[in-house]
Amino acid sequence: MSKTVRIATRKSKLAMWQAEHIQARLASLYPELTIELVPMSTRGDIILDTPLAKIGGKGLFVKELEAAMLEGRADLAVHSMKDLPVEFPPGLELHTICESEDPRDAFVSNHYQSLNELPEGAVVGTCSLRRRCQVKERFPHLIINDLRGNVQTRLRKLDEGQFDAIILAASGLIRLELGERITSFIPVEDSLPANGQGVLGIEVRSDDDEIKALLEPLQC
């Protein structure tokens, strides 16, 4: 096989951390190979002024990465499992499921300790329709507004006072060494985490047996 393995990834800091994590693990297993990252922006990264549910949902974060694999510009793609659609394009498959970080949702606020403490009319930010529906059901007195952007952008908007609290995946904050920003972990009774939250998945071409063999040691 080629001595170079190319990993498709989004350009956000969290996506790059995930890809670099897999890159480092592969490099330690196969020092004779060159493991390159192929960073790219997806439609979901570019369109930030519209709720995800209105413009295509989870698939917006993976289509460009999948095109790179199908066109031979990348050999595999690293994803957060919660961002993956249920179905894959012909010729691609989810091959490797890696270790999980904390799967819970994190409550982040500069003034309150939990959702229970938020007063009537407090504004909570999230980009997740799942979180929006669950929190609104449990806490109908709160205002739930859309919050898009990468982790750092969302934290900045909180710090600027645009929100009283925001909800993020705990795993992303921990991986970016921002765990100190977690005010509390949200009980699953208030917000059940997404399926696959905190787990890394690796997508490959279905017929690429060599890449599949390289990834076997990473399977959890």
Secondary structure, 3 states (H helix, E strand, C coil): CCCEEEEEEECCHHHHHHHHHHHHHHHHHCCCCEEEEEEECCHHHHCCCCCHHHHCHHHHHCHHHHHHHHCCCCCEEEEEHHHCCCCCCCCEEEEEEEEECCCCEEEECCCCCCHHHCCCCCEEEECCHHHHHHHHHHCCCCEEEECCCCHHHHHHHHHCCCCCEEEEEHHHHHHCCCHHHCCEECCCCCCCCCCCCCEEEEEEECCCHHHHHHHHHHCC
